[in-house]
Amino acid sequence: LNIVSFPRLRNMASGLERCSDSKLLQNHSELSPECSSISYPGNHVTKVSAPLAPLHDTSHLTTCDDVAIATVSYSEVVEHKISSLILESSSLQEDKPLEAISLLSKAIALDRSNSRLYELRARVYLVCGDFPSSIVNLRRAICLLQKDPDQSSVFTEVSSLLCSVYFVYSQCLYDLGCYQEALDVLQVSSWLHNFSLQFNLRRIMCLSALGGYDKCLEVINFSINTHGHLPDLLIMRSRINYMFGNLSQCYYDVTNVLYYHGDNLEADRLRQQLEQQANITRGQAIDYYLEGKKSESLKKITAAIDTDPATGDYHVFRGVLLRLMANYTSAIDELLVAMDKCHHNVSSSTYQNASRQLLLTINDFAVYCYRQGQYTDAVTLLNKVIAEHQHEQGLYINRGDCFYRLRKLHYALSDYQQAHEVAGDRSNQTIAVRIAQVAYELGKTSFNNDDKELAVQQLSLAIKHCPQVAAFYTARARAYYALQDVPTAQRDLITSLKLGENDQNCYSILARLFPGQTSPDILSHHTSVNAPVDCTRCSPRITVHRSFTPPLQKEVDIPRQWELLSRPLPPIKGKTEWSSEERQFHYEINHIKRKVTKQVEDTLTELSSFPPRSPHIRSPIKH
């Protein structure tokens, strides 16, 4: 556009002849190259869609003193004006920041693509404390610098300045108690700092002040995964976990701080607090156990483990409670964890106690399987524990009982004998009864299989361990009789009679060894054969040996025994050759004796009843 096309510009051009060169430049610099409209006299407005053309038509203008003026381009005039505005604003920046902002705004109006002007105005806004306006100007400067790849260093500097402004702005809002606004500022600036550590810490402070501890924990976990296990982050997370009740994670965080970063007063104080709280909770668990409240005790010891998960004694105590509550699988897992906590140090008291409790738990588990009829599973469990504890007689006894139920009598006898050897002088009648029971059944089986010599050996073993059972002597007498050793068979039969038990098998062979004699006659004529000194009745019943629980601290040791019902000793079915006459003779004698005895008892004990005198009521007639 030509300058003479507009009245205002034409008047300014005519005035240039009466002005100095400096006045010309000052007036011309006030024109904006991006003005959208110009007012005319008479309210007539003409739209301008393009920047004004340089004043190339005034190159030959002269002053009133006829001094020639050199040709000046529009860009040079704008640059000169911007420089003068910047220089003037810099002098007013500290004393009069608002005037400086006004001057910089005029400069920006002349050149809106100059990122330096936005940066300068943002700095002045910072002097005024107007953070939002400063942030707007810096963001505008960054947008302009992104288009110019040659300004990468300037872009980095401005970005760093903007990040600092965001941080200071959030700090000011936090100090004023505007936590949500501070959090919003930090969230908006995330694209710039990419969640750096300082900004994440500031976010954590804001979230904790707002009570958003779940989100606060997420930010801490993200920071730890990004920046590593810094002690401040770990302690902060431990405190939040303590607030949430995640005491186990709190303990591990504190332990990591002390392990990786040496002494830390805050972490050490927090760990002592956790250990003291766990010890108090454990005492409460013991009190509940003594009162018989196992469920409450289990809850308390679980809370103690969550508070101090590194102490193996707590796991041992919980394993004992789970065993007493018949939760054997969980008890075994708990005791294994306790052994891991002490690093399998055999000399440690915790390891020894856990190992002992593990033995008892597996044994009780095997007893439970025995009760359910799962004898094979019980044997499998006992095999594992016997491999590590070969000097526990109770384990051999229980495995022998399982083999006895599986009818593997040779294995059962071997386990009972092993238990007898392990016990030594401490061997009791329980083991002896089991050996006698199994040996008796093996002797009976050998006798039925026509192996009379082996039957004699096995029955002799039964008599050795339990000499008070008449059936054992009767069975061996039959075996000796089958081997044609009549004197020895007679001695065994007399011993059986002197024991005084009503053994029907004894009377069946009595006629063969002592024909024509009754049992009183035999006992009166054969006094040289003495019965065993201890004539107490010994019922051959299998009793499962169950070890007692070693008492823990404040724990009441209650002995528990569990008896298994076993089948009574069945009579031995021997292959005796009796004549029909002898059998009938003795049968008639016994029958007459029993009949006479019964009649005498009835006569002495029963009263004769009087005949009824009352009329009998007939039953109703059925039609």
C-alpha positions as CSV (number, residue, x, y, z in Angstrom):
1,L,0.0,0.0,0.0
2,N,1.2,3.5,-0.7
3,I,1.5,5.8,2.2
4,V,-0.5,8.5,0.4
5,S,-3.5,6.3,0.3
6,F,-4.4,7.0,4.0
7,P,-5.0,10.6,5.3
8,R,-3.4,9.9,8.7
9,L,-0.2,8.5,7.2
10,R,-0.2,11.3,4.6
11,N,-0.4,13.9,7.3
12,M,2.4,12.2,9.2
13,A,4.5,12.2,6.0
14,S,4.0,15.9,5.6
15,G,5.0,16.5,9.1
16,L,8.3,14.8,8.6
17,E,9.6,17.8,6.8
18,R,9.3,19.8,10.0
19,C,10.8,17.2,12.3
20,S,14.2,16.0,13.0
21,D,15.5,12.6,12.1
22,S,15.1,11.2,15.6
23,K,11.5,12.5,15.8
24,L,10.7,10.8,12.6
25,L,12.0,7.4,13.8
26,Q,10.1,7.7,17.1
27,N,6.7,8.5,15.5
28,H,7.1,5.8,12.9
29,S,7.9,3.1,15.5
30,E,4.5,3.6,17.1
31,L,2.8,2.1,14.1
32,S,1.9,-1.6,14.5
33,P,2.6,-3.7,11.4
34,E,-0.3,-6.0,12.4
35,C,-3.0,-3.4,13.0
36,S,-6.4,-4.7,11.8
37,S,-8.2,-1.3,11.4
38,I,-7.6,2.4,11.2
39,S,-10.0,5.1,12.1
40,Y,-10.8,8.0,9.8
41,P,-12.5,11.2,10.4
42,G,-16.3,10.8,10.0
43,N,-16.2,7.4,11.6
44,H,-15.2,5.8,8.3
45,V,-13.2,2.6,8.8
46,T,-11.1,0.9,6.2
47,K,-9.9,-2.7,6.9
48,V,-6.3,-3.6,6.3
49,S,-5.5,-7.2,5.8
50,A,-1.8,-7.0,5.3
51,P,1.1,-5.3,7.2
52,L,1.8,-1.7,6.2
53,A,4.5,-1.3,3.5
54,P,7.8,0.2,4.4
55,L,8.1,3.9,3.9
56,H,10.0,3.5,0.7
57,D,8.2,6.5,-0.8
58,T,9.7,9.0,1.6
59,S,13.3,8.3,0.8
60,H,13.7,11.8,-0.6
61,L,12.1,13.8,2.1
62,T,14.0,16.7,3.6
63,T,13.9,18.6,6.8
64,C,13.1,22.3,7.1
65,D,16.8,22.9,7.3
66,D,17.2,21.2,3.9
67,V,19.1,18.3,5.5
68,A,18.7,15.1,3.5
69,I,17.3,12.1,5.4
70,A,18.6,8.7,4.5
71,T,16.3,5.8,3.5
72,V,15.1,3.8,6.6
73,S,13.3,0.4,6.3
74,Y,10.3,-0.6,8.4
75,S,12.0,-3.6,10.1
76,E,14.9,-1.4,11.2
77,V,12.5,1.1,12.7
78,V,10.7,-1.7,14.6
79,E,13.9,-3.3,15.8
80,H,15.1,0.1,17.0
81,K,11.9,0.7,18.9
82,I,11.9,-2.7,20.5
83,S,15.5,-2.3,21.6
84,S,14.6,1.1,23.2
85,L,11.6,-0.4,25.0
86,I,13.6,-3.3,26.3
87,L,16.3,-1.0,27.6
88,E,13.8,1.2,29.2
89,S,11.9,-1.7,30.8
90,S,15.1,-3.2,32.2
91,S,15.7,0.0,34.2
92,L,12.2,0.0,35.6
93,Q,12.0,-3.8,36.3
94,E,12.9,-3.6,40.0
95,D,11.4,-0.2,41.0
96,K,8.4,0.0,38.7
97,P,7.6,-3.5,37.4
98,L,4.1,-2.6,36.2
99,E,5.5,0.1,33.9
100,A,8.2,-2.4,32.7
101,I,5.4,-4.9,31.9
102,S,3.6,-2.1,29.9
103,L,6.7,-1.3,27.9
104,L,7.3,-5.0,27.1
105,S,3.7,-5.4,26.1
106,K,4.2,-2.5,23.5
107,A,7.3,-4.3,22.3
108,I,5.4,-7.6,21.9
109,A,2.7,-5.7,20.0
110,L,5.4,-4.7,17.5
111,D,6.8,-8.2,17.1
112,R,4.7,-11.1,18.4
113,S,7.0,-13.7,17.1
114,N,9.9,-12.7,19.3
115,S,10.2,-15.3,22.1
116,R,12.8,-13.2,23.9
117,L,10.1,-10.5,24.6
118,Y,7.8,-13.1,26.2
119,E,10.6,-14.5,28.3
120,L,11.5,-11.0,29.6
121,R,7.9,-10.2,30.4
122,A,7.5,-13.5,32.2
123,R,10.5,-12.6,34.4
124,V,9.0,-9.3,35.3
125,Y,5.7,-11.0,36.2
126,L,7.8,-13.2,38.6
127,V,9.1,-10.0,40.2
128,C,5.4,-9.0,40.7
129,G,4.5,-12.5,42.0
130,D,2.1,-13.1,39.2
131,F,2.9,-16.8,38.6
132,P,0.0,-17.6,36.2
133,S,0.9,-14.7,33.9
134,S,4.5,-15.7,34.0
135,I,3.6,-19.3,33.1
136,V,1.5,-18.1,30.2
137,N,4.3,-16.0,28.8
138,L,6.9,-18.8,29.2
139,R,4.6,-21.3,27.5
140,R,4.2,-18.9,24.6
141,A,7.9,-18.5,24.4
142,I,8.4,-22.3,24.3
143,C,5.9,-22.6,21.6
144,L,7.8,-20.1,19.5
145,L,11.1,-21.7,20.2
146,Q,9.9,-25.2,19.2
147,K,9.5,-23.9,15.6
148,D,13.1,-22.8,15.4
149,P,15.5,-25.8,15.6
150,D,18.4,-23.4,15.9
151,Q,17.3,-22.2,19.3
152,S,17.6,-25.5,21.1
153,S,19.8,-24.1,23.9
154,V,17.4,-21.2,24.4
155,F,14.5,-23.7,24.5
156,T,16.2,-25.7,27.2
157,E,16.9,-22.6,29.3
158,V,13.3,-21.4,29.0
159,S,11.9,-24.9,29.8
160,S,14.0,-25.1,32.9
161,L,12.8,-21.6,33.9
162,L,9.1,-22.7,33.4
163,C,9.7,-25.9,35.4
164,S,11.1,-23.8,38.3
165,V,8.1,-21.4,38.1
166,Y,5.7,-24.3,38.3
167,F,7.5,-25.7,41.3
168,V,7.6,-22.4,43.2
169,Y,4.0,-21.7,42.3
170,S,3.0,-25.1,43.8
171,Q,5.0,-24.4,46.8
172,C,3.3,-21.1,47.4
173,L,-0.1,-22.7,47.0
174,Y,0.8,-25.5,49.4
175,D,2.0,-22.9,52.0
176,L,-1.3,-21.1,51.6
177,G,-3.2,-24.3,52.2
178,C,-4.5,-24.6,48.6
179,Y,-3.5,-28.3,48.3
180,Q,-5.8,-29.2,45.5
181,E,-4.7,-26.2,43.4
182,A,-1.1,-27.0,44.1
183,L,-1.7,-30.6,43.0
184,D,-3.4,-29.4,39.8
185,V,-0.4,-27.2,39.0
186,L,1.9,-30.1,39.4
187,Q,-0.3,-32.3,37.3
188,V,-0.5,-29.8,34.5
189,S,3.3,-29.4,34.5
190,S,3.8,-33.2,34.2
191,W,4.5,-32.9,30.4
192,L,7.5,-30.6,31.2
193,H,9.3,-32.4,34.1
194,N,8.1,-35.9,33.3
195,F,7.4,-36.6,36.9
196,S,10.8,-35.8,38.3
197,L,11.7,-36.7,41.9
198,Q,11.2,-33.2,43.3
199,F,7.7,-32.9,41.7
200,N,6.7,-36.3,42.8
201,L,7.7,-35.4,46.4
202,R,5.6,-32.3,46.1
203,R,2.7,-34.4,44.8
204,I,3.1,-36.8,47.7
205,M,2.9,-33.9,50.1
206,C,-0.2,-32.5,48.5
207,L,-1.9,-35.9,48.4
208,S,-1.1,-36.7,52.0
209,A,-2.5,-33.2,53.0
210,L,-5.7,-34.0,51.1
211,G,-6.0,-37.5,52.7
212,G,-5.5,-39.4,49.4
213,Y,-3.1,-41.9,50.9
214,D,-3.9,-44.6,48.3
215,K,-2.9,-42.3,45.5
216,C,0.0,-41.1,47.5
217,L,1.2,-44.7,47.8
218,E,0.9,-45.1,44.1
219,V,3.1,-42.1,43.5
220,I,5.7,-43.3,46.0
221,N,5.8,-46.7,44.3
222,F,6.2,-45.1,40.9
223,S,9.0,-42.9,42.2
224,I,10.8,-45.9,43.8
225,N,10.6,-47.9,40.6
226,T,11.8,-44.9,38.6
227,H,14.5,-43.4,40.9
228,G,15.6,-46.4,43.0
229,H,15.3,-47.2,46.7
230,L,16.1,-43.8,48.1
231,P,15.9,-43.7,51.9
232,D,13.5,-40.8,52.1
233,L,11.1,-42.5,49.7
234,L,11.3,-45.8,51.7
235,I,10.7,-44.1,55.0
236,M,7.8,-42.2,53.5
237,R,6.3,-45.4,52.1
238,S,6.8,-47.2,55.4
239,R,4.9,-44.5,57.3
240,I,2.0,-44.6,54.9
241,N,1.9,-48.4,55.1
242,Y,1.9,-48.1,58.9
243,M,-1.0,-45.7,58.6
244,F,-2.9,-48.1,56.4
245,G,-2.1,-51.1,58.6
246,N,0.3,-52.7,56.2
247,L,2.8,-53.3,59.0
248,S,4.7,-56.1,57.2
249,Q,5.5,-53.9,54.2
250,C,6.4,-51.1,56.6
251,Y,8.9,-53.4,58.4
252,Y,10.5,-54.5,55.2
253,D,10.9,-50.8,54.0
254,V,12.6,-49.8,57.3
255,T,14.8,-52.9,57.2
256,N,15.9,-52.0,53.6
257,V,16.8,-48.5,54.7
258,L,19.0,-49.8,57.5
259,Y,20.6,-52.5,55.3
260,Y,21.4,-50.5,52.2
261,H,21.9,-47.0,53.6
262,G,23.5,-47.7,57.0
263,D,22.4,-46.0,60.2
264,N,19.2,-44.0,59.9
265,L,17.7,-42.6,63.1
266,E,14.2,-42.4,61.7
267,A,14.3,-45.9,60.4
268,D,15.8,-47.3,63.5
269,R,13.2,-45.6,65.7
270,L,10.4,-46.9,63.6
271,R,11.7,-50.5,63.6
272,Q,12.0,-50.5,67.4
273,Q,8.4,-49.3,67.6
274,L,7.3,-52.1,65.4
275,E,9.2,-54.7,67.4
276,Q,7.8,-53.5,70.6
277,Q,4.3,-53.6,69.3
278,A,4.7,-57.1,67.9
279,N,6.0,-58.3,71.3
280,I,2.9,-56.9,73.1
281,T,0.6,-58.6,70.6
282,R,2.4,-61.9,71.0
283,G,1.8,-61.7,74.8
284,Q,-1.9,-61.2,74.2
285,A,-1.9,-64.2,71.9
286,I,-0.3,-66.4,74.6
287,D,-2.9,-65.1,77.1
288,Y,-5.8,-66.1,74.8
289,Y,-4.2,-69.5,74.3
290,L,-4.1,-70.1,78.0
291,E,-7.7,-69.2,78.2
292,G,-8.5,-71.8,75.6
293,K,-9.4,-69.2,72.9
294,K,-7.4,-70.6,70.0
295,S,-9.1,-68.5,67.3
296,E,-8.4,-65.2,69.1
297,S,-4.9,-66.3,69.8
298,L,-4.4,-67.1,66.2
299,K,-5.5,-63.6,65.2
300,K,-3.2,-62.0,67.6
301,I,-0.1,-64.0,66.6
302,T,-0.9,-63.2,63.0
303,A,-1.0,-59.5,63.8
304,A,2.4,-59.9,65.6
305,I,3.8,-61.6,62.5
306,D,2.6,-58.8,60.3
307,T,4.2,-56.3,62.5
308,D,7.5,-58.1,62.8
309,P,7.7,-60.7,60.1
310,A,11.5,-61.4,60.6
311,T,11.1,-63.1,64.0
312,G,10.9,-66.9,63.5
313,D,9.5,-67.6,67.0
314,Y,6.2,-66.0,66.0
315,H,5.9,-68.4,63.1
316,V,6.6,-71.3,65.3
317,F,3.9,-70.3,67.7
318,R,1.4,-69.9,64.9
319,G,2.4,-73.3,63.5
320,V,1.6,-74.9,66.9
321,L,-1.8,-73.2,67.1
322,L,-2.6,-74.4,63.6
323,R,-1.6,-77.9,64.5
324,L,-3.8,-77.9,67.6
325,M,-6.6,-76.7,65.4
326,A,-6.0,-79.7,63.0
327,N,-4.9,-77.4,60.1
328,Y,-1.9,-79.5,59.4
329,T,-1.0,-78.3,55.9
330,S,-0.9,-74.6,57.0
331,A,1.0,-75.6,60.2
332,I,3.7,-77.4,58.1
333,D,4.1,-74.4,55.8
334,E,4.4,-72.0,58.8
335,L,7.1,-74.1,60.5
336,L,9.1,-74.3,57.3
337,V,8.9,-70.5,57.0
338,A,10.2,-70.3,60.6
339,M,13.1,-72.5,59.6
340,D,13.8,-70.2,56.7
341,K,13.7,-67.1,58.9
342,C,16.7,-68.4,60.9
343,H,18.5,-69.4,57.7
344,H,18.5,-73.1,58.7
345,N,21.0,-72.5,61.5
346,V,21.0,-75.8,63.3
347,S,22.4,-74.3,66.5
348,S,19.6,-71.7,66.7
349,S,17.0,-72.4,69.3
350,T,14.3,-71.2,66.9
351,Y,15.4,-73.8,64.3
352,Q,15.4,-76.6,66.9
353,N,12.0,-75.7,68.2
354,A,10.6,-75.4,64.7
355,S,12.1,-78.8,63.7
356,R,10.6,-80.4,66.8
357,Q,7.2,-78.9,66.1
358,L,7.4,-80.0,62.5
359,L,8.0,-83.5,63.6
360,L,5.0,-83.4,65.9
361,T,2.8,-81.8,63.2
362,I,3.6,-84.5,60.6
363,N,3.1,-87.2,63.2
364,D,-0.4,-85.7,64.0
365,F,-1.1,-85.4,60.3
366,A,-0.3,-89.1,60.0
367,V,-2.5,-90.0,62.9
368,Y,-5.3,-88.0,61.2
369,C,-4.8,-90.0,58.0
370,Y,-4.9,-93.1,60.1
371,R,-8.2,-92.2,61.6
372,Q,-9.6,-91.6,58.1
373,G,-8.4,-95.0,57.0
374,Q,-5.8,-93.5,54.7
375,Y,-3.0,-95.8,55.9
376,T,-0.8,-95.4,52.8
377,D,-0.7,-91.6,53.1
378,A,0.1,-92.0,56.8
379,V,3.0,-94.2,55.9
380,T,4.3,-91.7,53.4
381,L,4.2,-88.9,55.9
382,L,6.0,-90.9,58.5
383,N,8.7,-92.1,56.1
384,K,9.6,-88.4,55.4
385,V,9.9,-87.5,59.1
386,I,11.7,-90.8,60.1
387,A,14.4,-90.0,57.5
388,E,15.4,-86.9,59.6
389,H,14.5,-88.1,63.1
390,Q,15.7,-91.7,63.4
391,H,15.7,-91.7,67.2
392,E,12.0,-91.1,67.8
393,Q,10.4,-94.3,69.0
394,G,6.8,-92.8,68.6
395,L,7.3,-92.5,64.8
396,Y,8.3,-96.2,64.5
397,I,5.3,-97.2,66.6
398,N,2.9,-95.2,64.5
399,R,4.3,-96.4,61.2
400,G,4.1,-100.0,62.6
401,D,0.4,-99.4,63.4
402,C,-0.2,-98.3,59.8
403,F,1.6,-101.4,58.5
404,Y,-0.5,-103.5,60.9
405,R,-3.7,-102.0,59.4
406,L,-2.4,-102.6,55.9
407,R,-1.7,-106.2,57.0
408,K,2.0,-105.9,56.3
409,L,2.8,-107.7,59.5
410,H,6.5,-108.2,58.9
411,Y,7.0,-104.4,58.3
412,A,4.9,-103.7,61.4
413,L,7.0,-106.1,63.5
414,S,10.2,-104.6,62.2
415,D,9.1,-101.1,63.2
416,Y,7.9,-102.2,66.7
417,Q,11.3,-103.9,67.3
418,Q,13.1,-100.8,66.1
419,A,11.0,-98.7,68.5
420,H,11.9,-101.1,71.3
421,E,15.6,-100.8,70.5
422,V,15.4,-97.0,70.3
423,A,13.6,-96.8,73.6
424,G,16.1,-99.1,75.3
425,D,15.6,-99.0,79.1
426,R,12.7,-96.6,78.5
427,S,10.7,-99.3,76.7
428,N,7.2,-99.6,78.0
429,Q,4.4,-102.1,77.9
430,T,2.9,-100.4,74.9
431,I,5.7,-101.5,72.6
432,A,5.7,-105.0,74.1
433,V,2.0,-105.5,73.5
434,R,2.4,-104.5,69.9
435,I,5.3,-106.9,69.3
436,A,3.4,-109.7,71.0
437,Q,0.2,-109.0,69.0
438,V,2.0,-109.0,65.6
439,A,4.2,-112.0,66.5
440,Y,1.1,-113.9,67.5
441,E,-0.7,-113.3,64.3
442,L,2.4,-114.2,62.3
443,G,2.7,-117.4,64.3
444,K,-0.9,-118.2,63.6
445,T,-0.4,-117.6,59.9
446,S,2.8,-119.8,59.8
447,F,0.9,-122.6,61.7
448,N,-1.9,-122.5,59.1
449,N,0.8,-122.7,56.4
450,D,2.3,-125.8,57.9
451,D,5.4,-124.0,59.0
452,K,5.3,-125.2,62.6
453,E,8.9,-124.4,63.5
454,L,8.6,-120.8,62.3
455,A,5.3,-120.6,64.2
456,V,7.0,-121.7,67.4
457,Q,9.7,-119.0,67.0
458,Q,7.1,-116.3,66.4
459,L,4.9,-117.4,69.3
460,S,7.9,-117.6,71.6
461,L,8.6,-114.0,70.6
462,A,5.0,-113.0,71.5
463,I,5.3,-114.8,74.9
464,K,8.6,-113.1,75.6
465,H,7.2,-109.7,75.3
466,C,3.7,-110.4,76.8
467,P,3.9,-113.6,79.0
468,Q,0.5,-113.0,80.6
469,V,-1.8,-113.9,77.7
470,A,-3.0,-117.6,77.9
471,A,-3.8,-117.7,74.2
472,F,-0.2,-117.4,73.3
473,Y,0.7,-120.5,75.3
474,T,-2.2,-122.4,73.9
475,A,-1.2,-121.6,70.4
476,R,2.4,-122.6,71.0
477,A,1.2,-125.8,72.7
478,R,-0.6,-126.7,69.5
479,A,2.5,-125.9,67.5
480,Y,4.7,-128.1,69.7
481,Y,2.1,-130.9,69.5
482,A,2.2,-130.7,65.8
483,L,5.9,-131.1,66.0
484,Q,5.4,-134.1,68.3
485,D,7.0,-132.4,71.3
486,V,4.3,-133.4,73.7
487,P,6.1,-132.6,77.0
488,T,6.7,-129.0,76.0
489,A,3.1,-128.7,74.6
490,Q,1.8,-129.9,78.0
491,R,3.8,-127.3,79.9
492,D,2.5,-124.6,77.7
493,L,-1.1,-125.9,78.1
494,I,-0.7,-126.1,81.9
495,T,0.6,-122.5,81.9
496,S,-2.4,-121.4,79.9
497,L,-4.7,-123.0,82.4
498,K,-3.0,-121.4,85.4
499,L,-3.4,-118.0,83.9
500,G,-7.1,-118.5,84.5
501,E,-8.4,-117.2,81.2
502,N,-11.5,-118.9,79.7
503,D,-9.8,-119.9,76.4
504,Q,-12.0,-122.3,74.4
505,N,-9.0,-123.4,72.3
506,C,-7.3,-124.7,75.4
507,Y,-10.2,-127.2,76.1
508,S,-10.1,-128.3,72.5
509,I,-6.5,-129.6,72.8
510,L,-6.8,-130.6,76.4
511,A,-8.1,-134.1,75.5
512,R,-5.2,-134.8,73.2
513,L,-2.5,-133.9,75.7
514,F,-4.2,-135.1,78.9
515,P,-6.8,-137.7,77.9
516,G,-9.4,-138.5,80.5
517,Q,-8.4,-135.6,82.8
518,T,-10.2,-132.4,83.6
519,S,-8.6,-129.0,84.1
520,P,-8.7,-129.1,87.9
521,D,-7.1,-132.5,87.9
522,I,-4.4,-131.3,85.6
523,L,-3.7,-128.2,87.8
524,S,-3.6,-130.3,91.0
525,H,-1.3,-133.0,89.7
526,H,1.1,-130.7,87.8
527,T,2.2,-128.1,90.3
528,S,5.8,-128.1,89.1
529,V,4.9,-125.9,86.2
530,N,4.6,-122.3,87.4
531,A,2.8,-119.5,85.7
532,P,4.6,-116.2,85.0
533,V,5.2,-114.1,88.1
534,D,3.3,-111.1,86.8
535,C,-0.2,-112.6,86.3
536,T,-1.9,-109.2,85.6
537,R,-4.2,-109.4,82.7
538,C,-2.7,-107.7,79.6
539,S,-5.3,-106.9,77.0
540,P,-3.5,-106.9,73.6
541,R,-4.9,-103.6,72.3
542,I,-3.0,-101.4,70.0
543,T,-2.5,-97.8,71.4
544,V,-1.2,-95.2,69.0
545,H,1.8,-93.5,70.6
546,R,1.5,-89.7,70.4
547,S,4.3,-87.5,71.6
548,F,3.4,-84.6,73.8
549,T,3.8,-81.0,72.7
550,P,6.9,-79.4,74.4
551,P,5.6,-76.4,76.2
552,L,6.2,-73.0,74.8
553,Q,6.4,-69.9,77.0
554,K,3.3,-69.7,79.1
555,E,1.9,-72.7,77.4
556,V,0.1,-75.5,79.4
557,D,1.2,-78.9,78.4
558,I,-1.8,-81.2,78.3
559,P,-1.0,-84.9,77.7
560,R,-3.1,-86.5,75.1
561,Q,-3.5,-90.2,74.3
562,W,-5.5,-91.7,71.6
563,E,-6.4,-95.4,71.5
564,L,-7.3,-97.4,68.5
565,L,-9.7,-100.2,68.7
566,S,-8.2,-103.4,67.5
567,R,-9.7,-106.7,66.8
568,P,-9.4,-109.2,69.7
569,L,-7.0,-112.0,69.4
570,P,-8.8,-114.6,67.3
571,P,-8.4,-118.3,68.1
572,I,-5.8,-120.2,66.2
573,K,-7.4,-122.6,63.8
574,G,-5.1,-125.6,63.9
575,K,-5.3,-128.8,62.0
576,T,-6.0,-131.2,64.9
577,E,-7.0,-134.7,64.3
578,W,-9.6,-135.7,66.9
579,S,-11.7,-138.8,67.0
580,S,-15.4,-138.4,66.9
581,E,-15.8,-140.4,70.1
582,E,-13.5,-138.2,72.1
583,R,-15.1,-135.1,70.8
584,Q,-18.6,-136.3,71.6
585,F,-17.5,-137.5,75.1
586,H,-16.1,-134.1,76.1
587,Y,-18.9,-132.2,74.6
588,E,-21.5,-134.2,76.6
589,I,-19.5,-133.7,79.9
590,N,-19.3,-130.0,79.3
591,H,-22.9,-129.7,78.4
592,I,-24.1,-131.6,81.5
593,K,-21.9,-129.4,83.7
594,R,-23.2,-126.2,82.3
595,K,-26.8,-127.4,82.5
596,V,-26.5,-128.5,86.2
597,T,-24.7,-125.2,87.1
598,K,-27.5,-123.2,85.4
599,Q,-30.2,-125.1,87.2
600,V,-28.6,-124.6,90.6
601,E,-28.1,-120.8,89.9
602,D,-31.8,-120.5,88.9
603,T,-33.0,-122.3,92.0
604,L,-30.9,-120.2,94.4
605,T,-31.5,-116.8,92.8
606,E,-34.9,-116.8,91.3
607,L,-38.2,-116.7,93.2
608,S,-41.2,-118.7,91.9
609,S,-43.9,-116.5,90.7
610,F,-47.5,-116.8,91.9
611,P,-50.2,-117.8,89.4
612,P,-52.2,-114.8,88.2
613,R,-55.6,-114.5,89.9
614,S,-56.9,-111.5,88.0
615,P,-59.3,-112.1,85.1
616,H,-57.7,-112.1,81.7
617,I,-58.9,-109.5,79.2
618,R,-59.5,-110.9,75.9
619,S,-58.5,-109.1,72.7
620,P,-61.2,-107.5,70.7
621,I,-62.9,-109.8,68.2
622,K,-61.9,-109.1,64.6
623,H,-64.8,-109.1,62.2
